[in-house]
Amino acid sequence: MKRCLFILFFAIGAVIATMAQEYQVKSLKLDAADQSAVNSPRKDLIGGNCALVKLIASDKVVQVEGNVIGDVQRKGAATWVYVTDGTRRLDFHFEKHLSLTVNFGDYGIRQVATAKTYILTLEENKLAHKVDRGDTLNAEVQYLLGCDYARGENGVSKDPARSFYWLSKSAAQGYPDGINALANCYQNGRGVAKDISKALSVYEEAIAKGSIKPYYNMGYMYYTGKEFERDYKKAAQLFRKGADAGHRPAQYYMGLCYYNGRGVSKDMKQALHYFELAAEQGHSDAQFYTGYCYEKGEGCEKNAEKAALYYLRAANQGVRGAMNNLANCYQKGIGTEKSSENAYYWHKKAAQNGDTQAMVNVGLDYQKGDGVQVDEQIGFEWIKKAADKGNVRGYYYTAESYRKGLGTEVDKNKAYEYYMKGAEKDDAACLYEVGECYYYGTGVEKDVNKAIEWYKKAADKESRAACADLAHIYMFGATGIAIDKSEGIRWMKKGVELGSTRCKALLGACYLSGNGIGKNLKKGFELSRDAAMEQSDLGQYNTAVCLINGWGTDENIQGAFIWAEMSAQQGYADAEYMMGVMYDQYVQPRDHKKALEWYTKAAEHGHEEAKREMLRWGKTIEE
């Protein structure tokens, strides 16, 4: 029996010794003579040259977290890790050793530079193997063992009771992180009965021992209100103490407090300050928010390059929103060169990680052939997958696919069904399309009154198209709907406030003619010109009318010709007729052949004056 006990104790000791294996940094330095980063370069996703970190360690590297580009490579005695310019921190995970975080600033390197090679040498942490006279592990290793049992890592199964045991041992020796982790056990009832009062007192004990982590843990309790009444002010006070002491999550949440005005006055400049502090320490969500602030100019001047860089860093750490936003940067050339292939890559990666917005974007990439070969069926499948998960844009584009037969059979009933799903979620685009379905009888019985109801719901959600359609219905009437010009003008004005090109063109025409509103040639010209600049055929035509007649502006025949031609090229019949008049009466020398060509086009589009002009020339449309 004694022999069995000896074997058992020997086995436990061996396991503890294995679990206690830990590295420490022996040295980290720039090797100016090593040109590996130049001779064997790797590009980051915005085209810059990566820095190279050569890791010298005996154990196999399982994973490296941080701004890593591509796979790590074992070459001889070194593991090569390519990282983006500006990286300040890496987290290494090994096969047999405990994980290790390396903050470059601790070794005199603020951040790595492009195309430079750095040598990181690790050695065994002898302190991690020490055992005291009472046959007890040192406090730090007890803490690490407690963490391993809490997470089920480094060769042990998840065991809350064993975790609490080792953390209690560590805390009893006064180890600050051990005390903090013990308080966390009491807070969450992990391995011990839940006791919030005890948790708070133990957190205070950890603070007294120099730990900054409790500021975040206690702040989070007040921020979420899960343990007691929510108190954003108290949360912000605690987060600030942790943040100013350099704690990453506390910096991020301090940023959120300023961003949302929780516990402090809303201050986007301060929000960005704290986001960026956490981001530079590798906090992925903070990197995303920092990128967003730089993209939108919140708390700073807009900086597209910085936005793309921070999105890239967050995306490399698995933040789905950052992947999607980075894809948008590549798609539109925001802060980086346009690349539909890179946009598709990040859309796909985010979609594979469960981001439903990205699923829609991948689907659209396939349907349009952006960065990938056109495959409407695969595109439809991705979009419908998002819809099946409740994504509103997924509803809209699934409906569009059914309506247009993109990757599936045309099914107008299904189109109406999915538009209605989105409308029930108050999506403006879907509300408008339900109105369109009722107006034209698409997938549902035609009913103009119901169409107007849905158009109004969409307009209340700031749909510009709905405002324009309502304006047109009331100005010109529709089946069962009487003309109401004052109502039509009201919807035009609302549409103009929302930036509707159609409403600008319509309201401009009304001011020029005095239709439903007092005649005002200056306003008519200004609205028509604004619409013309936005490619409205009506706006271009009326701008030409103003310039040829000097309405609301100086007479300018040459300018009139330019705008009339632009409108005519869009097939606007009145502009085609005007072009005929221009060549017939204004252009010097006159060009009757071109005049006849434009009269013919206008006549083919039903323009009665153009038909009469052709008869004057002894021509008909058939000729």
C-alpha positions in Angstrom: 0.0 0.0 0.0 2.9 2.4 0.8 4.4 1.6 -2.6 1.2 2.5 -4.3 0.9 5.8 -2.4 4.5 6.6 -3.3 3.8 6.1 -7.0 0.6 8.2 -6.8 2.5 11.1 -5.1 5.3 10.8 -7.6 2.8 11.0 -10.5 1.1 14.1 -9.0 4.5 15.8 -8.5 5.5 15.0 -12.1 2.2 16.5 -13.4 2.8 19.7 -11.4 6.4 19.9 -12.6 5.2 19.6 -16.2 2.4 22.2 -15.7 4.9 24.6 -14.1 7.1 24.8 -17.1 7.3 28.4 -18.0 9.4 30.7 -20.2 10.8 34.1 -19.5 12.3 36.6 -21.9 16.1 36.4 -22.0 16.5 39.1 -24.6 14.6 41.0 -27.3 16.6 43.1 -29.7 16.7 44.6 -33.2 19.3 42.8 -35.3 20.3 45.4 -37.8 22.7 43.0 -39.6 20.0 40.4 -40.2 18.3 41.1 -43.6 15.8 38.2 -43.5 12.8 40.6 -43.4 14.2 42.2 -46.6 15.5 39.1 -48.4 12.4 36.9 -47.5 9.7 39.6 -47.3 6.0 39.2 -46.6 3.4 41.8 -47.4 0.6 42.8 -45.0 -2.9 43.1 -46.4 -2.5 46.8 -47.2 0.7 46.2 -49.2 3.3 47.2 -46.6 6.4 45.2 -45.7 6.1 43.1 -42.5 8.6 43.1 -39.7 10.0 39.7 -38.7 10.3 38.3 -35.2 12.6 35.3 -34.9 11.7 33.4 -31.8 14.4 31.2 -30.2 12.8 28.7 -27.9 13.1 24.9 -27.3 9.4 24.2 -27.2 7.1 24.0 -30.3 5.0 27.1 -30.9 1.3 26.1 -31.2 -0.1 29.6 -31.9 0.9 33.3 -31.9 -1.7 36.0 -31.3 -1.3 39.6 -32.3 -0.9 41.4 -35.6 0.5 38.3 -37.2 0.5 37.9 -41.0 0.3 34.4 -42.4 1.5 31.2 -40.7 4.5 31.0 -38.4 7.4 29.0 -39.8 10.1 26.8 -38.1 13.5 27.4 -39.7 16.4 25.7 -37.9 16.5 26.8 -34.3 14.1 29.8 -34.8 10.4 30.2 -35.4 9.7 33.0 -37.9 6.8 35.3 -37.1 5.8 38.0 -39.5 3.9 40.9 -38.0 2.5 44.3 -39.2 4.4 47.5 -38.8 3.7 49.1 -35.4 3.1 45.8 -33.5 3.8 46.2 -29.8 2.7 42.9 -28.2 2.5 39.2 -29.1 1.0 36.3 -27.2 2.8 32.9 -27.6 1.2 29.5 -26.9 3.4 26.5 -26.7 3.0 22.7 -26.7 4.5 22.1 -23.2 5.1 25.5 -21.7 2.7 28.0 -20.3 1.6 30.8 -22.5 3.7 33.9 -22.6 2.8 37.5 -23.4 5.7 39.7 -24.7 5.2 43.5 -24.5 8.0 44.9 -26.7 8.0 48.2 -24.7 9.3 46.3 -21.6 12.5 45.6 -23.6 13.1 49.1 -25.0 11.3 48.6 -28.3 8.2 50.8 -28.5 7.0 49.1 -31.6 8.5 47.0 -34.5 9.3 48.7 -37.7 8.7 47.7 -41.3 11.2 45.3 -43.0 13.3 45.0 -39.7 14.3 41.7 -38.0 14.1 41.2 -34.3 15.5 38.3 -32.2 13.4 37.2 -29.3 15.2 34.6 -27.1 13.4 32.7 -24.3 14.8 30.8 -21.4 13.3 28.6 -18.7 11.9 30.5 -15.8 13.7 28.9 -12.9 11.5 30.6 -10.3 8.5 28.7 -11.7 10.0 25.4 -10.5 10.8 26.4 -6.9 9.1 24.5 -4.1 9.2 25.8 -0.5 10.1 23.8 2.6 6.4 22.9 3.2 6.5 21.2 -0.2 4.3 24.0 -1.7 4.7 25.6 -5.1 5.5 29.3 -5.1 2.7 31.8 -5.2 2.9 32.7 -8.9 2.9 29.0 -10.0 0.0 28.3 -7.7 -1.9 31.2 -9.4 -1.0 29.8 -12.9 -2.2 26.3 -11.9 -5.5 27.8 -10.6 -5.9 29.6 -14.0 -5.2 26.3 -15.8 -7.9 24.4 -13.8 -10.3 27.3 -14.3 -9.9 27.1 -18.1 -9.0 23.5 -18.6 -5.7 24.3 -20.2 -2.1 23.1 -20.3 -2.8 19.4 -19.8 -5.5 19.5 -17.0 -9.3 19.2 -17.2 -11.5 22.0 -16.1 -12.0 21.8 -12.4 -13.4 24.8 -10.5 -12.8 23.3 -7.1 -9.1 22.6 -7.9 -8.8 26.1 -9.3 -10.2 27.6 -6.1 -7.8 25.5 -4.1 -4.7 26.7 -5.9 -5.8 30.3 -6.0 -6.5 30.2 -2.3 -2.9 28.9 -1.8 -1.5 31.7 -4.0 -3.7 34.4 -2.2 -2.6 33.2 1.2 1.0 34.0 0.2 0.0 37.5 -0.8 0.3 37.2 -4.5 -1.7 40.1 -6.0 -3.0 38.3 -9.1 -3.9 35.3 -7.0 -5.9 37.4 -4.7 -7.7 39.1 -7.6 -8.5 35.7 -9.2 -9.8 34.4 -5.8 -12.1 37.3 -5.6 -13.3 36.4 -9.1 -14.2 33.0 -7.8 -16.4 34.5 -5.1 -17.9 36.8 -7.6 -18.9 34.1 -10.1 -19.4 31.2 -7.7 -16.6 29.2 -9.3 -15.4 26.4 -7.0 -17.0 28.2 -4.0 -20.4 29.5 -3.0 -21.1 32.9 -4.7 -20.6 35.7 -2.3 -20.5 39.3 -3.8 -19.7 40.9 -0.5 -16.7 38.6 0.0 -15.6 39.2 -3.6 -15.5 43.0 -3.1 -13.5 42.7 0.1 -11.0 40.4 -1.5 -10.7 42.7 -4.6 -9.9 45.5 -2.2 -7.2 43.3 -0.6 -5.8 42.7 -4.1 -5.6 46.4 -4.8 -3.8 46.9 -1.5 -1.2 44.4 -2.7 -0.7 46.3 -5.9 -3.0 44.6 -8.4 -4.7 46.8 -10.9 -7.0 44.1 -12.3 -9.7 44.6 -9.6 -10.4 48.1 -10.8 -11.7 46.5 -14.1 -13.4 43.6 -12.4 -15.3 45.7 -9.9 -16.0 48.4 -12.6 -17.5 45.7 -14.8 -19.9 44.6 -12.1 -21.2 48.2 -11.7 -21.2 48.7 -15.5 -23.4 45.6 -16.3 -25.5 45.7 -13.2 -25.6 41.9 -13.0 -24.5 41.6 -9.4 -26.2 44.7 -8.0 -27.8 48.0 -9.2 -26.1 49.4 -12.2 -24.0 52.5 -11.5 -22.2 53.9 -14.5 -20.6 56.7 -12.5 -19.0 54.2 -10.0 -18.0 52.0 -12.9 -16.3 54.9 -14.7 -14.4 55.9 -11.6 -13.0 52.3 -11.2 -12.3 51.9 -14.9 -10.4 55.2 -14.9 -8.1 54.0 -12.1 -7.4 50.7 -13.9 -7.0 52.5 -17.3 -4.6 55.1 -16.0 -2.5 52.3 -14.5 -2.3 50.6 -17.9 -4.9 47.9 -17.7 -6.1 47.0 -21.2 -9.7 46.0 -20.6 -10.2 49.0 -18.2 -8.8 51.3 -20.9 -11.3 49.9 -23.4 -14.3 50.2 -21.1 -13.2 53.7 -20.1 -13.4 54.5 -23.8 -16.9 53.0 -24.0 -18.0 55.2 -21.1 -16.9 58.3 -22.9 -18.2 57.0 -26.3 -21.7 56.4 -24.9 -21.7 59.1 -22.2 -22.1 56.5 -19.4 -21.0 57.7 -16.0 -19.2 60.7 -17.6 -20.1 63.3 -20.1 -19.9 62.1 -23.7 -16.5 63.0 -25.1 -15.4 61.4 -28.4 -11.9 62.8 -28.0 -11.4 61.1 -24.6 -13.1 58.0 -26.0 -10.6 57.7 -28.8 -7.7 58.4 -26.3 -8.6 55.4 -24.2 -9.6 53.2 -27.2 -6.2 53.9 -28.7 -4.3 53.1 -25.4 -6.0 49.7 -25.3 -5.6 49.2 -29.0 -1.8 49.7 -28.8 -1.7 47.0 -26.2 -3.4 44.6 -28.6 -7.0 44.8 -27.4 -9.0 43.7 -30.4 -12.3 45.4 -29.8 -10.5 48.6 -28.9 -8.6 48.3 -32.3 -12.0 48.1 -34.0 -13.4 51.2 -32.3 -10.2 53.1 -32.9 -10.5 52.3 -36.6 -14.1 53.3 -36.6 -13.3 56.7 -34.9 -10.6 57.4 -37.5 -12.9 56.4 -40.4 -15.8 58.6 -39.2 -13.8 61.4 -37.7 -15.2 60.9 -34.2 -12.9 62.6 -31.7 -10.3 63.3 -34.4 -9.8 64.4 -38.0 -10.8 61.6 -40.4 -7.8 59.4 -41.2 -8.6 56.7 -43.7 -5.1 55.1 -43.5 -5.3 54.8 -39.7 -8.8 53.4 -39.9 -7.8 50.7 -42.4 -4.7 49.8 -40.3 -6.6 49.4 -37.0 -9.4 47.5 -38.8 -6.6 45.2 -40.1 -5.2 44.6 -36.7 -8.6 43.9 -35.2 -9.6 41.6 -38.1 -6.4 39.6 -37.7 -7.5 39.0 -34.1 -10.9 37.7 -35.3 -13.2 40.7 -34.8 -16.0 40.1 -37.3 -17.1 43.8 -37.5 -13.5 44.8 -38.3 -13.3 42.1 -41.0 -16.5 43.5 -42.6 -15.3 47.2 -42.3 -11.9 46.3 -43.6 -13.6 44.6 -46.6 -15.5 47.9 -47.2 -12.2 49.8 -47.1 -10.8 47.5 -49.8 -14.0 47.7 -51.8 -14.1 51.5 -51.8 -10.4 52.3 -51.6 -10.7 53.8 -48.1 -7.2 54.2 -46.7 -5.8 51.6 -49.0 -5.8 50.6 -52.6 -9.0 49.3 -54.0 -9.0 45.5 -54.2 -12.2 43.6 -54.8 -10.3 40.3 -54.2 -9.2 41.5 -50.7 -12.7 42.8 -50.0 -14.2 39.4 -50.9 -11.5 37.6 -48.8 -12.5 39.6 -45.6 -16.2 39.4 -46.4 -15.9 35.6 -46.6 -13.8 35.3 -43.5 -16.3 37.3 -41.4 -19.2 35.3 -42.9 -17.5 32.0 -42.0 -17.2 33.4 -38.5 -21.0 33.9 -38.3 -21.3 37.6 -39.2 -24.7 37.8 -41.0 -24.0 41.2 -42.5 -20.9 39.7 -44.1 -23.0 36.8 -45.4 -25.0 39.2 -47.3 -21.9 40.9 -48.6 -20.4 37.6 -49.8 -23.6 36.9 -51.6 -23.5 40.2 -53.3 -19.9 39.6 -54.2 -20.9 36.4 -56.0 -23.9 37.9 -57.7 -21.9 40.9 -59.0 -18.6 39.1 -59.6 -16.7 41.4 -57.2 -13.4 39.7 -56.3 -14.7 36.3 -57.2 -16.2 34.6 -60.3 -19.9 35.3 -60.8 -22.1 32.6 -59.3 -25.6 33.8 -58.7 -26.7 30.6 -57.1 -23.9 30.6 -54.5 -24.6 34.3 -54.0 -28.3 33.6 -53.4 -27.5 30.8 -50.9 -25.3 33.1 -48.8 -27.9 35.9 -48.8 -30.7 33.5 -47.9 -28.5 32.1 -45.1 -28.3 35.5 -43.6 -32.1 36.0 -44.0 -32.7 32.7 -42.3 -30.7 34.0 -39.3 -32.9 37.1 -39.2 -30.6 39.6 -40.9 -32.8 42.5 -42.3 -30.5 43.2 -45.3 -30.7 39.4 -45.9 -34.5 39.7 -46.2 -34.2 42.6 -48.6 -31.7 40.9 -51.0 -33.4 37.6 -50.8 -36.6 39.3 -51.9 -34.6 41.1 -54.7 -33.2 37.7 -55.8 -36.7 36.2 -56.0 -38.0 39.2 -57.9 -35.2 39.3 -60.4 -34.4 35.6 -60.6 -30.8 36.0 -59.3 -29.6 32.5 -58.5 -33.1 31.2 -58.1 -36.4 31.0 -60.0 -38.4 34.2 -60.3 -41.1 34.0 -57.5 -42.9 37.3 -56.9 -44.9 35.8 -54.1 -41.7 34.9 -52.3 -40.3 38.3 -53.1 -43.3 39.9 -51.4 -43.0 37.5 -48.4 -39.4 38.5 -47.8 -39.9 42.2 -48.3 -42.7 41.9 -45.7 -40.3 40.1 -43.3 -38.0 43.1 -43.5 -40.9 45.6 -43.3 -42.0 44.0 -40.0 -38.5 44.9 -38.7 -39.1 48.5 -39.8 -36.5 48.4 -42.5 -37.0 51.5 -44.7 -36.0 49.7 -47.9 -38.4 46.8 -47.3 -41.2 49.1 -46.2 -40.8 51.0 -49.5 -40.7 47.8 -51.6 -43.9 46.5 -49.9 -45.5 49.7 -51.1 -44.2 49.0 -54.6 -45.6 45.5 -54.5 -49.1 46.9 -53.7 -48.8 49.7 -56.2 -47.9 47.4 -59.1 -49.6 44.2 -57.9 -46.3 42.3 -57.5 -46.9 39.1 -55.5 -50.0 40.6 -54.0 -53.3 42.1 -55.3 -52.8 45.7 -56.5 -54.1 48.3 -54.0 -52.9 51.9 -54.4 -54.3 52.9 -51.0 -52.3 50.2 -49.3 -49.3 51.2 -51.3 -49.6 54.8 -50.0 -49.8 53.4 -46.4 -46.6 51.6 -46.9 -44.9 54.5 -48.7 -45.7 56.7 -45.8 -44.3 54.2 -43.3 -41.1 54.1 -45.4 -41.0 57.9 -45.7 -41.3 58.2 -41.9 -38.1 56.0 -41.8 -36.5 58.6 -44.2 -36.9 56.7 -47.4 -36.2 59.2 -50.2 -37.7 57.0 -52.9 -41.0 56.8 -50.9 -41.1 60.6 -50.6 -40.7 61.0 -54.3 -43.4 58.4 -55.1 -45.9 60.0 -52.7 -45.1 63.4 -54.3 -45.7 62.0 -57.8 -49.0 60.3 -56.8 -50.5 63.4 -55.1 -49.3 65.8 -57.9 -50.6 63.7 -60.8 -53.1 61.4 -59.2 -53.5 57.6 -59.4 -56.2 55.0 -59.6 -58.7 56.0 -56.9 -56.5 58.8 -55.6 -57.4 62.4 -56.3 -54.8 65.0 -57.1 -53.7 67.0 -54.0 -51.0 69.4 -55.0 -50.4 70.8 -51.5 -49.8 67.2 -50.2 -47.5 66.5 -53.2 -45.4 69.7 -52.5 -45.2 68.6 -48.8 -43.7 65.3 -49.7 -41.4 66.9 -52.2 -40.0 69.2 -49.6 -39.5 66.4 -47.1 -37.7 64.5 -49.9 -35.5 67.5 -50.6 -34.5 67.7 -46.9 -33.5 64.0 -47.1 -31.5 64.6 -50.2 -33.8 63.0 -52.8 -32.6 63.8 -56.3 -36.1 63.1 -57.8 -37.7 65.4 -55.3 -35.2 68.2 -56.1 -36.1 67.8 -59.8 -39.8 67.7 -59.2 -39.9 70.7 -56.8 -37.6 72.6 -59.2 -40.1 72.0 -62.0 -43.0 73.2 -59.8 -41.2 76.4 -58.9 -40.4 77.1 -62.6 -44.0 76.5 -63.6 -45.9 77.7 -60.5 -47.5 74.3 -60.3 -48.9 73.8 -56.8 -46.6 76.5 -55.3 -45.7 80.1 -56.0 -43.6 80.6 -59.0 -39.9 81.3 -58.1 -37.5 81.0 -61.0 -34.4 81.4 -58.9 -35.4 78.5 -56.6 -36.5 76.5 -59.6 -33.1 76.9 -61.3 -31.1 76.1 -58.1 -33.1 72.9 -57.4 -33.0 71.8 -61.0 -29.2 72.4 -61.2 -28.7 70.4 -58.0 -30.7 67.5 -59.4 -28.9 67.8 -62.7 -25.5 67.5 -61.0 -26.9 64.2 -59.5 -27.7 62.9 -63.0 -31.4 63.6 -63.0 -32.7 63.7 -66.6 -35.5 66.0 -65.6 -33.1 68.2 -63.6 -30.7 68.4 -66.5 -33.5 69.3 -69.0 -34.9 72.1 -66.7 -31.4 73.4 -66.1 -31.1 73.7 -69.9 -34.5 75.4 -70.1 -33.4 78.0 -67.5 -30.1 78.7 -69.3 -31.7 79.1 -72.7 -34.4 81.5 -71.3 -32.4 83.2 -68.6 -34.7 82.0 -65.8 -33.3 82.4 -62.4 -29.8 82.8 -63.9 -28.0 84.4 -66.8 -28.8 83.3 -70.3 -26.2 80.7 -71.6 -26.9 78.9 -74.8 -23.7 76.9 -74.7 -24.5 75.7 -71.2 -28.0 74.9 -72.2 -26.7 72.8 -75.0 -24.5 70.8 -72.7 -27.2 70.0 -70.1 -29.8 69.3 -72.8 -27.5 66.8 -74.5 -26.8 65.1 -71.1 -30.5 64.7 -70.5 -31.2 63.6 -74.1 -28.5 60.9 -73.8 -30.5 59.4 -70.9 -33.5 59.1 -73.3 -35.6 62.1 -71.9 -38.0 62.9 -74.7 -38.3 66.7 -74.0 -34.5 67.0 -74.0 -34.3 65.0 -77.3 -36.7 67.4 -78.8 -34.7 70.4 -77.4 -31.6 69.0 -79.0 -33.4 68.9 -82.4 -34.4 72.6 -81.9 -30.7 73.4 -80.9 -29.3 72.0 -84.1 -32.2 73.4 -86.1 -32.2 77.0 -84.8 -29.3 77.8 -82.4 -26.1 75.9 -83.5 -24.0 77.7 -86.1 -23.7 76.4 -88.7 -27.1 74.8 -88.5 -27.1 71.0 -88.8 -30.5 69.8 -90.2 -29.3 66.2 -90.3 -28.6 66.0 -86.6 -31.7 68.0 -85.8 -33.8 65.4 -87.7 -32.0 62.6 -85.8 -33.0 64.1 -82.4 -36.5 64.8 -83.6 -36.8 61.2 -84.6 -35.6 59.9 -81.2 -38.0 62.2 -79.4 -40.9 61.1 -81.7 -40.1 57.5 -81.0 -40.5 58.3 -77.3 -43.9 59.7 -78.0 -43.1 63.4 -78.1 -45.9 65.1 -80.1 -44.1 68.3 -81.0 -41.2 66.2 -82.4 -43.7 64.2 -84.6 -45.1 67.5 -86.0 -41.6 68.7 -86.8 -40.9 65.5 -88.7 -44.1 66.0 -90.7 -42.9 69.6 -91.4 -39.8 68.0 -92.9 -41.9 65.5 -94.8 -40.8 62.6 -92.5 -42.5 60.0 -90.4 -41.1 57.7 -87.7 -41.3 54.7 -90.0 -39.1 56.4 -92.5 
